[in-house]
Amino acid sequence: MRPSTVVRSLPIDMKIISVFTLLATGAAIAPGVSDSPIRLVLGFVYVFFVPGYVLTAVLFPRTSEPVPDEFESLLGPIDRNFTGLERGCLSVGLSIPIVALL
């Protein structure tokens, strides 16, 4: 018997982060853009938002699955679906210690 394989596609927000990473990298090394304010804006967002957003997406994935009862009895009600504003605040708040540690 062959084991079943589950193919998961990359979520759209991670695809957007990947494209943004390529844009920020290109802006840092492109001769025409490397001296413009675009590089500064892309670099600022890349340093102070992207690391925290990726960590937030890994720790708290968007899901419609309910939390198992045994976890709810231990921790109380758990809401794993954060709003966009909550994800943004967590992203900025987590990016600062991540970048500082790196």
Secondary structure, DSSP 4 states (H G I P E B T S, - for coil): -PPP----PPPHHHHHHHHHHHHHHHHHH-TTTTTSHHHHHHHHHHHHTHHHHHHHHHHS----SPPPHHHHHHH--------HHHHHHHHHHHHHHHHHH-
